[in-house]
Amino acid sequence: MKFFENVAKKIFHDEGIPILEGHVAYSPEEAMTISSEMGVPVVIKAQVLTGGRGKAGGVKFADHPGEALKVADEILGMKIKGERVKHLLIEKKAEILNEFFVTVSVDRGARRPVILASKEGGVEIENLAKTNPEKIIKYYPNPLIEFLPYEAREIARQMGVSSDLISPLGDIIWKLYNVFTKCDADTAEINPLIATPDGLIAADAKLVVEDDSLFRHQDLVERLHYKKQAVDFVQLDGDIAVIGNGAGLTLTAMDMIKLNGGEPATFLDIGGGASEQVINQALNIVLNYDPVKVVFLNVLGGITKADDVARGVINSLKQADRKVHIVIRLTGTNEDEGHKILDEAGIPYEISMEKAAKKAVELCNQLKE
């Protein structure tokens, strides 16, 4: 049984192999939300059970949430060697200093496990095996006795890496072999294993488990647990981003925009009890969504506190690379404090949702003139 990269990485991480922060997305909107939450440039990777996705365009980078939305839309649904991409892995973009290749598999001819390793990892490893096979180290552990850390360090030494990498690289080889044996695997592979300023990290992961052993590994089959996103985001066709704290309030705000002749660009529900961080995240999403000309933030504070909303708005506007007009309707819990914060920052607001919606549409129309 083959495992998707995101699942294989969790299994590797449980054994102590470092991986990049990453989350799974099933839609462009989810990819955009995850990118916003992470707040860093990301790599967007098609999750397929076949190789060659990099050369097929299934791995791309995005510097901001708006770009993540676009890239995810391009990758989702594409076919890679006949397999349709249904979900993505969104990871922090790493600073790569070097790439290595390590795999543990079964040599059918020798009837025993084999470790293959090279200090030249990446997408060209298959060509390297054909053109310069001497650059790939081959080691046969004895399956009847324990594979020891010093053996793994010797493999790293034979790879020809610098002395400071022998110990950490040997540690990862040893842990990868442990994954291979514990999971009854046919293959456990890291390509590339990258050297970064923070150390060695598994930038990719491949795990194939022997089907006949799966009755012993139901925990592996049930490893898909995803982080719940703090906001619900839907992309629409208009140019006024609508944000509200609650699905009903957000839909009502959209209706008010339509009633005044405008077109919503988003449905973005930050939920009840939204924190300053969630407000910041929501605004970061829409401020990086190119079609948006005006943002309509509609908050009726209950559990959500108006002063938290105000601080989140100010922080987002300070951080934004793209300047977008914002219209705020803010009332409810701690509204006096919230209004004072906005006044001091010179940001206008309304208490009436009807007035705020009308103002957002008027402002958007002026920008089109």
C-alpha positions in Angstrom: 0.0 0.0 0.0 1.4 3.4 -1.0 1.0 6.4 1.3 0.6 10.0 0.2 3.6 12.2 1.1 1.7 14.1 3.8 0.9 10.8 5.6 4.4 9.4 5.1 5.9 12.5 6.6 3.8 12.2 9.8 5.0 8.6 10.2 8.6 9.6 9.6 8.2 12.5 12.1 7.0 10.1 14.7 10.3 8.3 14.4 12.2 11.6 15.0 12.9 12.6 11.4 12.6 16.4 11.0 10.0 17.6 8.5 8.7 21.0 7.4 5.5 22.5 8.8 2.7 21.6 6.4 -1.1 21.3 6.1 -3.4 19.6 3.6 -5.8 21.5 1.3 -8.6 20.2 -0.8 -9.5 23.5 -2.5 -7.7 26.7 -3.6 -9.6 28.6 -0.9 -8.1 26.2 1.8 -4.7 26.6 0.3 -5.0 30.4 0.5 -6.2 30.2 4.1 -3.4 27.9 5.1 -0.8 30.1 3.4 -2.3 33.1 5.3 -2.1 31.2 8.6 1.5 30.2 8.0 2.5 33.8 7.1 5.5 32.8 5.0 6.4 31.8 1.4 5.1 28.3 0.8 5.6 25.4 -1.5 2.4 23.8 -2.9 2.7 20.1 -3.7 0.3 17.8 -5.6 -0.4 14.7 -3.5 -0.2 11.7 -5.8 1.0 8.2 -5.5 3.2 8.4 -8.6 6.6 9.9 -9.3 7.6 12.7 -11.6 5.2 15.4 -10.2 7.9 18.0 -10.1 8.6 17.8 -13.8 4.9 17.6 -14.5 4.2 21.0 -12.8 2.8 19.5 -9.6 5.2 21.4 -7.3 5.2 25.2 -7.3 5.9 28.1 -4.9 3.8 31.0 -3.7 5.1 34.1 -1.9 1.7 35.3 -0.6 -1.8 33.9 0.0 -3.2 35.4 -3.3 -0.6 33.6 -5.3 -1.2 30.4 -3.3 -4.9 30.6 -4.4 -3.9 30.9 -8.0 -1.2 28.1 -7.9 -3.5 25.7 -6.0 -6.2 26.3 -8.6 -3.7 25.4 -11.4 -2.5 22.2 -9.7 -5.8 20.8 -8.3 -7.5 18.6 -11.0 -4.4 18.2 -13.2 -3.4 14.7 -14.1 0.1 13.4 -13.4 0.9 10.1 -15.1 -2.9 9.5 -15.3 -3.6 10.2 -11.6 -5.8 13.2 -10.9 -4.7 15.6 -8.1 -7.4 15.8 -5.4 -5.5 17.4 -2.6 -2.4 19.4 -1.9 0.3 19.7 0.8 1.1 23.3 1.7 4.5 23.6 3.4 6.9 26.3 4.5 9.4 27.1 1.8 12.8 26.0 2.9 16.2 27.6 2.3 18.0 24.7 0.6 21.8 24.5 1.0 22.2 20.9 -0.4 20.1 17.9 -1.4 20.7 14.2 -0.5 19.0 10.9 -1.3 18.3 8.1 1.1 16.1 5.0 0.6 15.6 1.7 2.3 14.0 -1.0 0.1 14.0 -4.7 -0.6 16.6 -6.3 -2.9 14.6 -9.2 -4.3 17.7 -10.8 -5.7 19.7 -10.7 -2.5 16.6 -11.4 -0.4 17.4 -8.8 2.1 17.0 -5.0 2.8 19.2 -2.6 1.1 20.1 1.0 1.9 20.9 3.3 -1.0 22.3 6.8 -0.4 23.8 9.6 -2.4 24.9 13.2 -1.7 23.3 14.1 -5.1 19.6 14.0 -4.4 16.6 15.5 -6.1 14.7 14.9 -9.3 17.7 13.6 -11.3 18.4 10.7 -9.0 17.2 8.1 -11.6 19.5 9.5 -14.2 22.4 9.5 -11.7 21.8 5.7 -11.2 22.2 5.2 -14.9 25.1 7.6 -15.7 27.1 7.6 -12.4 26.1 4.5 -10.4 29.3 4.7 -8.3 27.9 7.9 -6.7 25.2 5.9 -5.0 26.3 4.0 -1.9 24.7 0.6 -1.4 24.7 -1.1 2.0 23.0 -4.4 3.1 22.1 -4.5 6.7 21.7 -7.9 8.3 18.0 -8.4 8.8 18.6 -10.9 11.6 20.4 -8.5 13.9 19.9 -4.9 15.0 21.0 -2.1 12.6 23.2 0.1 14.8 23.8 3.9 14.6 27.5 3.5 13.8 26.6 1.6 10.6 24.4 4.5 9.5 27.2 6.9 10.2 29.5 4.8 8.1 27.1 5.1 5.2 27.1 8.9 5.6 30.9 8.9 5.7 31.0 6.9 2.4 28.6 9.4 0.8 31.4 11.9 1.1 29.6 14.6 3.1 31.4 17.1 5.3 32.4 15.9 8.7 29.8 18.0 10.5 27.0 16.2 8.6 28.1 12.6 9.2 26.5 12.3 12.6 23.1 14.0 11.8 22.9 12.3 8.4 23.7 9.0 10.0 21.0 9.6 12.6 18.3 10.1 9.9 19.5 7.0 7.9 19.2 4.9 11.1 15.7 6.3 11.9 14.6 5.7 8.3 15.6 2.1 8.6 13.6 1.9 11.8 10.6 3.1 9.9 11.2 0.5 7.3 11.3 -2.4 9.7 8.5 -1.2 12.1 6.1 -0.6 9.2 6.9 -3.8 7.3 7.7 -1.6 4.4 8.7 -2.4 0.8 10.2 1.2 0.5 10.9 4.0 2.9 12.5 6.9 1.0 13.5 10.6 1.4 14.3 12.4 -1.8 15.4 15.0 -1.3 16.8 15.1 2.2 17.8 18.8 2.4 20.4 20.6 4.3 19.1 23.9 5.6 20.4 26.6 8.1 18.2 24.8 10.6 19.6 21.3 9.9 18.6 18.3 7.9 14.9 18.0 6.9 13.0 15.5 4.9 11.6 17.6 2.1 9.8 14.7 0.6 8.7 11.2 1.8 7.8 8.0 0.2 6.4 5.0 2.1 5.1 1.7 0.6 3.9 -0.9 3.1 3.6 -4.6 2.3 -0.1 -5.2 1.7 -0.1 -8.5 3.6 1.1 -6.8 6.7 -1.6 -4.1 6.9 -3.6 -6.1 9.5 -0.8 -5.2 11.9 -0.8 -1.5 10.9 -4.3 -0.2 11.0 -2.9 2.9 12.8 -1.1 3.7 9.6 -4.2 3.5 7.4 -6.0 5.9 9.8 -3.4 8.6 10.0 -5.3 11.4 8.2 -6.0 14.1 10.7 -6.1 17.6 9.5 -5.9 20.9 11.3 -9.3 22.7 11.4 -9.0 26.1 9.8 -9.9 29.2 11.9 -12.0 30.8 9.1 -14.3 29.6 6.3 -13.5 31.2 3.0 -15.4 31.0 -0.3 -14.2 32.8 -3.5 -16.9 34.7 -5.4 -17.1 36.7 -8.6 -17.4 40.3 -7.3 -15.0 43.0 -6.0 -16.2 43.6 -2.4 -14.7 41.2 0.2 -17.3 40.5 2.9 -16.1 39.3 6.3 -18.4 38.6 9.2 -18.3 36.9 12.6 -20.9 34.1 12.0 -22.3 32.6 8.8 -25.7 34.3 9.2 -24.2 37.7 9.7 -21.8 37.3 6.8 -24.7 36.2 4.5 -26.7 39.2 5.6 -23.9 41.5 4.9 -23.6 40.0 1.4 -27.3 40.5 0.9 -26.9 44.2 1.9 -24.1 44.6 -0.6 -26.3 43.1 -3.4 -29.2 45.2 -2.3 -27.1 48.4 -2.9 -25.9 47.2 -6.3 -22.6 45.7 -5.4 -21.1 42.3 -5.9 -19.4 40.3 -3.1 -15.9 38.9 -3.9 -15.8 36.6 -0.9 -17.8 34.9 1.8 -15.4 34.9 4.8 -16.8 33.8 8.2 -14.4 34.3 11.1 -16.8 32.7 13.5 -17.9 33.7 17.0 -15.2 34.5 19.5 -12.7 35.5 16.8 -9.4 36.7 18.3 -7.2 39.5 17.1 -5.0 36.9 15.4 -8.1 35.5 13.5 -9.1 39.0 12.4 -5.5 39.6 11.2 -5.6 36.3 9.3 -8.9 37.0 7.6 -7.9 40.4 6.4 -4.5 39.0 5.2 -6.5 36.6 3.0 -8.7 39.2 1.3 -6.0 41.9 1.1 -4.0 39.5 -1.0 -6.9 38.5 -3.2 -6.4 40.6 -6.4 -10.1 41.1 -7.4 -10.9 42.8 -4.1 -11.2 46.6 -4.3 -13.0 47.2 -1.0 -13.3 45.2 2.2 -16.6 45.2 4.2 -15.9 44.0 7.7 -19.2 43.4 9.5 -18.8 42.5 13.2 -21.5 42.3 15.9 -19.5 41.6 19.0 -20.8 39.0 21.4 -18.0 36.6 22.4 -16.0 38.5 19.8 -14.6 41.7 21.4 -14.6 44.9 19.4 -11.2 46.0 20.7 -9.6 42.8 19.5 -11.2 43.4 16.1 -9.8 47.0 16.0 -6.3 45.9 16.9 -6.4 43.1 14.3 -7.5 45.5 11.6 -4.7 48.0 12.4 -2.0 45.3 12.5 -3.2 43.9 9.1 -3.3 47.2 7.4 0.3 47.9 8.7 1.5 44.6 7.3 -0.3 44.6 4.0 1.7 45.0 0.8 -1.4 45.9 -1.2 -3.5 48.9 -0.2 -7.2 48.2 -0.2 -10.0 50.4 1.2 -11.9 49.0 4.2 -15.3 49.8 5.5 -16.0 48.6 9.1 -19.3 48.0 10.9 -18.3 47.5 14.5 -20.6 47.2 17.5 -21.2 45.0 20.6 -18.9 43.9 23.4 -16.2 46.5 24.2 -17.4 48.7 21.3 -16.3 51.9 23.0 -12.7 50.6 23.4 -12.8 49.4 19.8 -14.1 52.7 18.4 -11.4 54.6 20.4 -8.7 52.4 18.9 -10.0 53.0 15.4 -10.4 56.7 16.0 -6.8 57.1 17.2 -5.6 55.2 14.1 -7.7 57.4 11.8 -9.8 54.5 10.6 -13.5 55.3 10.0 -16.3 52.9 11.1 -20.1 52.6 11.2 -22.4 51.2 13.8 -25.2 50.5 11.3 -24.7 47.6 8.9 -27.0 49.2 6.3 -24.9 52.4 6.3 -21.7 50.5 6.1 -22.8 48.3 3.2 -24.1 51.3 1.3 -20.8 53.1 1.9 -18.7 50.0 0.7 -20.7 49.9 -2.6 -20.4 53.6 -3.2 -16.6 53.5 -2.5 -16.2 50.6 -4.9 -18.1 52.4 -7.6 -15.9 55.5 -7.2 -12.8 53.3 -7.6 -14.2 52.0 -10.9 -14.7 55.5 -12.4 
